[in-house]
Amino acid sequence: MIVVDDSLAFRRAISVALSRDPRVRLLGIAEDGRRALELLADCKPEVALVDLRMPGIRGADLIRTITARFPDTHAVALTVSESEEDLSGALRAGARGYVLKSAARGDVVRAALAAARGESWLSEPMAAKLVDSYTALPVIRTRDAVRDPLLSPRERSVLSCMAAGMKNRDIGAALGVAETTIKTHVKSILAKLGAASRSEAVAIAWRTGLAEAEDRR
């Protein structure tokens, strides 16, 4: 694992916390995106904890670069920001997790371990924001007809996670329900949208303005 953060005090504090957990091996620390890219090329870590607000290369841009150039490294956003815009931007850039710096150090470790397994992990307040952002979606219209009934609040929450690129297991973890329950919701969403696949359901959400609605929040 590597840590990328411009705050010297935070780098020291998180290094001490991570070094105390035998499941974590800290390979390097970078103060900016340029140094992070050097470490990524040299160390090839499984996980990169990335501060979103740094001088030079922005955190979201660095996460996007990591996703494209280092596919074996999973990025986790580590930030003070509780902004829905920052959350959405990080997830769309490819982040596997979003952890608040105010969270317990154990949460940082849990997020890193989840990312190493290819899973997602969100700090509880951010998981709630992701769910809440889809509690008042408009009627969904396809090219053929309006699909009734409307998606339930839970289905809207699942759809928001789908649009963020999350897998069923990760959605279940974020919403606190079993993966089998999420599969049932996904099946219902596809039926109501008239979609033949998961990707088509997400495409319909974008085409009908649902995804844009989230961006405007």
C-alpha positions as CSV (number, residue, x, y, z in Angstrom):
1,M,0.0,0.0,0.0
2,I,1.0,3.6,-0.6
3,V,-0.3,6.8,0.9
4,V,-0.6,10.0,-1.1
5,D,-1.3,13.2,1.0
6,D,0.2,16.7,1.0
7,S,-0.1,17.1,4.8
8,L,3.1,16.1,6.6
9,A,1.3,15.7,9.9
10,F,-1.3,13.5,8.4
11,R,1.2,11.3,6.6
12,R,3.0,10.7,9.9
13,A,-0.1,9.9,11.8
14,I,-1.5,7.5,9.2
15,S,1.9,5.8,8.8
16,V,2.0,5.1,12.5
17,A,-1.6,3.8,12.5
18,L,-1.0,1.5,9.5
19,S,2.3,0.2,10.8
20,R,0.5,-1.2,13.8
21,D,-1.7,-3.5,11.7
22,P,0.1,-6.7,10.6
23,R,-2.2,-7.1,7.7
24,V,-1.0,-3.9,6.1
25,R,2.4,-3.4,4.4
26,L,3.2,0.3,3.8
27,L,5.4,0.5,0.7
28,G,5.8,4.2,0.4
29,I,4.4,7.7,1.1
30,A,4.1,10.5,-1.4
31,E,3.4,14.2,-0.9
32,D,1.9,14.8,-4.3
33,G,0.7,13.1,-7.5
34,R,4.0,13.3,-9.3
35,R,5.8,11.4,-6.5
36,A,2.8,9.0,-6.3
37,L,3.2,8.0,-9.9
38,E,6.9,7.2,-9.4
39,L,6.0,5.0,-6.4
40,L,3.3,3.3,-8.3
41,A,5.7,2.4,-11.1
42,D,8.4,1.2,-8.6
43,C,6.3,-0.6,-5.9
44,K,3.2,-1.7,-7.8
45,P,1.0,-1.6,-4.6
46,E,-2.3,-3.3,-4.4
47,V,-3.8,-0.2,-2.8
48,A,-3.2,3.6,-3.0
49,L,-4.8,5.9,-0.4
50,V,-5.2,9.2,-2.2
51,D,-6.1,12.6,-0.7
52,L,-8.6,14.3,-3.0
53,R,-7.4,17.9,-2.4
54,M,-3.7,18.2,-3.2
55,P,-1.7,20.8,-5.1
56,G,-0.6,19.8,-8.6
57,I,-2.4,16.7,-9.8
58,R,-5.9,16.7,-8.3
59,G,-6.9,13.6,-6.3
60,A,-9.7,12.6,-8.7
61,D,-7.4,13.0,-11.7
62,L,-4.7,10.9,-10.0
63,I,-7.3,8.2,-9.2
64,R,-8.3,8.2,-12.9
65,T,-4.7,7.8,-13.9
66,I,-4.1,5.0,-11.5
67,T,-7.2,3.2,-12.8
68,A,-6.0,3.5,-16.4
69,R,-2.3,2.9,-16.0
70,F,-2.1,0.7,-13.0
71,P,-5.1,-1.7,-13.2
72,D,-3.7,-3.9,-10.4
73,T,-3.8,-1.0,-8.0
74,H,-7.0,-0.1,-6.3
75,A,-7.4,3.6,-5.3
76,V,-9.2,4.7,-2.2
77,A,-10.1,8.3,-1.7
78,L,-9.0,9.6,1.7
79,T,-10.4,13.1,2.4
80,V,-12.0,15.6,4.7
81,S,-14.7,16.3,2.1
82,E,-18.3,15.1,2.7
83,S,-19.4,16.6,-0.6
84,E,-21.6,14.5,-2.8
85,E,-19.9,16.1,-5.7
86,D,-16.5,14.9,-4.5
87,L,-17.9,11.4,-3.7
88,S,-19.4,11.1,-7.2
89,G,-16.3,12.3,-8.9
90,A,-14.0,9.9,-7.0
91,L,-16.2,6.9,-7.7
92,R,-16.5,7.8,-11.4
93,A,-12.7,8.2,-11.6
94,G,-12.4,4.6,-10.4
95,A,-12.0,4.8,-6.6
96,R,-12.9,1.6,-4.8
97,G,-13.5,3.4,-1.6
98,Y,-14.2,6.8,0.0
99,V,-12.9,7.3,3.6
100,L,-13.2,10.4,5.7
101,K,-10.1,11.5,7.5
102,S,-12.3,12.0,10.6
103,A,-13.1,8.3,10.6
104,A,-11.5,5.9,13.0
105,R,-8.1,4.6,11.8
106,G,-9.6,1.1,11.8
107,D,-12.0,2.3,9.1
108,V,-9.0,3.3,6.9
109,V,-7.5,-0.2,7.4
110,R,-10.9,-1.8,6.6
111,A,-11.3,0.3,3.4
112,A,-7.8,-0.6,2.3
113,L,-8.3,-4.4,2.9
114,A,-11.6,-4.3,1.1
115,A,-10.1,-2.5,-1.9
116,A,-7.3,-5.1,-2.0
117,R,-10.0,-7.8,-2.3
118,G,-11.5,-5.8,-5.2
119,E,-14.5,-4.7,-3.0
120,S,-15.8,-1.2,-2.2
121,W,-15.9,0.5,1.1
122,L,-17.5,3.9,2.0
123,S,-17.5,5.8,5.3
124,E,-20.9,5.5,6.8
125,P,-22.0,9.1,6.2
126,M,-21.0,8.9,2.6
127,A,-22.9,5.6,2.0
128,A,-25.9,7.4,3.5
129,K,-25.5,10.4,1.1
130,L,-25.2,8.0,-1.9
131,V,-28.4,6.3,-0.9
132,D,-30.2,9.6,-0.1
133,S,-29.3,11.1,-3.4
134,Y,-31.7,8.7,-5.2
135,T,-34.7,8.8,-2.9
136,A,-36.7,11.2,-5.1
137,L,-36.0,10.2,-8.7
138,P,-38.5,11.2,-11.4
139,V,-40.6,8.8,-13.5
140,I,-38.4,6.7,-15.7
141,R,-39.3,6.9,-19.4
142,T,-37.8,4.6,-22.1
143,R,-38.1,5.1,-25.8
144,D,-41.1,2.9,-25.8
145,A,-43.2,3.8,-22.8
146,V,-43.4,4.9,-19.2
147,R,-42.7,1.9,-17.0
148,D,-45.0,1.5,-14.0
149,P,-44.8,1.2,-11.1
150,L,-42.0,3.6,-10.2
151,L,-38.9,2.2,-8.7
152,S,-39.1,1.8,-5.0
153,P,-36.8,3.8,-2.8
154,R,-34.6,0.8,-2.2
155,E,-34.4,0.1,-6.0
156,R,-33.5,3.8,-6.5
157,S,-30.7,3.3,-4.0
158,V,-29.5,0.2,-5.8
159,L,-29.6,1.9,-9.2
160,S,-27.5,4.8,-7.8
161,C,-24.9,2.2,-6.8
162,M,-25.1,0.5,-10.2
163,A,-24.5,3.8,-11.9
164,A,-21.4,4.3,-9.7
165,G,-20.0,1.0,-11.0
166,M,-20.5,-1.0,-7.8
167,K,-20.9,-4.8,-7.9
168,N,-23.8,-6.6,-6.2
169,R,-21.6,-7.7,-3.3
170,D,-20.4,-4.1,-2.8
171,I,-23.9,-2.7,-3.0
172,G,-25.1,-5.1,-0.4
173,A,-22.3,-4.1,1.9
174,A,-23.0,-0.4,1.4
175,L,-26.7,-0.8,2.0
176,G,-26.5,-3.4,4.8
177,V,-28.3,-6.2,3.0
178,A,-27.5,-9.6,1.5
179,E,-26.1,-9.9,-2.0
180,T,-29.0,-12.2,-2.9
181,T,-31.4,-9.4,-2.0
182,I,-29.5,-7.0,-4.2
183,K,-29.7,-9.5,-7.1
184,T,-33.5,-9.5,-6.6
185,H,-33.6,-5.7,-6.7
186,V,-31.5,-5.6,-9.8
187,K,-33.8,-8.1,-11.6
188,S,-36.8,-5.9,-10.6
189,I,-35.0,-2.8,-11.9
190,L,-34.3,-4.4,-15.2
191,A,-37.9,-5.5,-15.6
192,K,-39.3,-2.1,-14.8
193,L,-36.9,-0.3,-17.1
194,G,-37.4,-2.8,-19.9
195,A,-33.6,-3.4,-19.9
196,A,-32.0,-6.6,-21.1
197,S,-28.8,-6.1,-19.1
198,R,-27.3,-4.3,-16.2
199,S,-25.3,-2.0,-18.5
200,E,-28.5,-1.2,-20.5
201,A,-30.3,-0.2,-17.2
202,V,-27.5,2.2,-16.4
203,A,-27.5,3.5,-19.9
204,I,-31.3,4.2,-19.7
205,A,-30.7,6.0,-16.4
206,W,-28.2,8.3,-18.2
207,R,-30.3,8.7,-21.3
208,T,-33.5,9.6,-19.4
209,G,-31.7,12.2,-17.2
210,L,-31.5,10.3,-13.9
211,A,-27.7,10.3,-13.9
212,E,-27.6,14.0,-14.9
213,A,-30.0,14.7,-12.0
214,E,-27.4,13.4,-9.6
215,D,-24.7,15.6,-11.2
216,R,-26.8,18.7,-10.6
217,R,-27.2,18.0,-6.9
